Amino acid sequence: MTPWELAKKNMRGNARNYAIYFVSMLVSVVIYYTFVSLQYSKDIEAGMASSQNLRTVFMGSSVVLALFAAVFIGYSNAFFTRNRKKEIGLYALLGVRRKTIGQMLLYENLILGAVVLAAGIGLGTLLSKLFGMILVRLLGTDATTSVGFGLSLEAAANTIAVFALIVLATSLYSYRLIYKFSLIELFRADKKGESAPRVSVVAALAAALLIAAGYIAALQEIHTTEQFALNMGIALVCILLGTWLLFRAAVPALLAACRRNKARYYRGTAMIGVSQLLFRVRGHVRTFSMIALLSGITLGIFSIVYIQYYFAERSTAESRPFSYEHASAGPAFDDAVRNVIDADKDHPVAAHLSIPVVELDADLTNLRDIPIHYYSYAEPGKTVSVLSASAYNEASEALGRHETVRLASGEAAAIRPMLDDQTYAEYEGQSLELRIGDEKQTLPFVDLLEGRVLSWRFPDLFVVVDDGTWAELAKAAAPTVFEVYSVEGQEKAGATADRLSAMAAGRDEARLSTFYEEYKRTQEESGLFLFIVGFLGLVFLAATGSMIYFKQMTEAHADIGRYAVLRKLGVSRRELRRTIAWQTLFVFVLPLAVGTAHGYVIMKVFTAGLVGMNFTIPILLSMGAYIVVYFVYYAVCVYSNDRILNPA
């Protein structure tokens, strides 16, 4: 019988043993093909206002996806081949030549790869329309946009090229297996002894201190780019080392403490569960650490992107308070803009104001003590925009806000910059020194206003002064008048926004900004990233869940004899099932708990600028979805373990 025939016969007779490896590869191919097919979708590209970034973002993400699929399939292949070492040793014992065995393994992997690619592309084609419509929904494109159904030849060619390389690499690894191990090693692959880890309280405390130091460094208030890089570097090193040491030392210390509690240790089957976990925790250190870090990164990034998507409209309303805003550029241009806005009967004007602003160079020396985020305004000597108190109050009322300001002569109130979390306590006792020609005027701060009334621009320094002071400033420096409009249904006023943008094209002095363009851009960017991060998160989740699953299955096969003895000693099936469920829960919950804590810190660091927003709902939704899917793996793992260790 040739190696090719031997491979086909072996696969037909052992289809059940190939199922786990087949499913792992199939999931990777389906996810990759579905993702890449969206990259080449003309329908999605046509429905986006800023479609030029679509392919670039998808292309970069597909590389990450391919790398992760390669690692995942490699891990699955290692698990699969490990479980077959005894079978391979048996072939060698029966006199089959090593070359023939190597060729058989090579052909098996190639056949499996070809079947998986065909099935994966077929399933991916069925799912691509569904995921395409989800992406369209997240992007907020026109409701009439539809995604066509059919095989994408470009995506299929891309998928075949990527996975052909991965399958070839794993096939060569399988081919070399017979040359890598001796016959004795192949037969004793699942008989390796395990020893209890050393319990060190000092190392356990060091793990807790390292993780705490990493969290503190990450959550410090940051003012400069250099400080950001330094703090994040310290946090990264501390958290990586602390996580590894936590599973290396702290978890064994916890289990050893459970064993010393004699009253609980000898109750029921607790002794079985604690002893097995204690003897196997050393083998879990690397897996636990990797899963905790991957889960933390996935949860953190997904939460950040979901929060940005969730608050897209609100953040746009803060950066673009009015529906339309432009600097007055002469009566002809101003009238033309007003005519276009008035002509849009579907979005009637609710308010129209003229807000004069004096723009002056300011000496910010007195503000250097205020902890301002480095991305708000970094250097002194920048322009400050000065509004009168009456103009601010009128605009605030037009926007439906209750925030107003009252100032005595010579007093000033700052408007809090975006992406900052300043409070008035940081301004109290500080003042602003304005330069008016050769003269300087010092204005003490008496209030900090939270709501801006004009669009965000850099440098982000807006100040409100009393009407008398503002009138004096306006005599020295001609004010710029901003025409602002508020219309109903501004998030759907795309046609009018496009007409205004066309009118202002090439006229920088108009400084036109529209709510719709900013909202559309924010929604598309956050929706696109949410989809991509969600997709990558799904792969990470599948990979981390599968890593634990494979590990548990390997240990379950090694424990079959031990559990058979327990059943003969009279331990009931119910007690054994409870022990299996408890042990498996410990293995799943531990890295997830650490990963959730890491993810929360990552989320807090990168959403520090979203001041005043309640993240409870988006955090619960994003992390809750991850945890629910993660526990599906737990349920499947308990069921599989119970079938292996506790058969009826």
Buried (B, 14 or more C-beta within 10 A) or exposed (E): EEBBEBBBEBBEEEEEBBEBBBEBBBBBBBBBBBBBBBBBBEBBBEBBBEBEEBEEBBEEBBEEBBEBBBEBBBBBBEBBBBBBBBEBBBBBEEEBEEEBBBBBBBBBBBBBBBBBBEBBBBBBBEBBBEBBBBBBEBBBBEEEBEBEEEEBEEBBEBBBEBBBEBBBBBBBBBBEBBEEBEEEEBBBBEEEEBEBBEBBEEBBBBBBEBBEBBBBBBBBEBBEEEEBEBBBEBBEBBBBBBBBBBBBBBBBBBBBEBBEEEEEEEEEBBBBBBBBBBBBBBBBBEBBBBBBBBBBBBBBBBBBBBBBBBBBEEBBBBBBBBBBBBBBBEEEBBEBBBEBBBEBEEBEBBBBBEBBBBEBBBBBEBBEEBEBBEBBBBEEEBBBBBBBBBBBBBBBBBBEBEEEBEBEEBBBBBBBBBBBBBEBEBBEEBBBBBBBEEEEBEBBBBBBBEBBBBBBEEBBBBBBBBEBBBEEBBEBBEBBBBBBBBBEEBBEBBEBBBBBBEBBEEBEEBBBBBBBBBBBBBBBBBBBBBBBBBBBBBBBBBBBBBBBBBBBBBBBBBBEEEBEEBBEEEBEEEBBBBBBBBBBBBBBBBBBEBBBBBBBBBBBBBBBBBBEBEBEEBBEBBBEBBBEBBBEBBEEBBEBBBEBBBEE
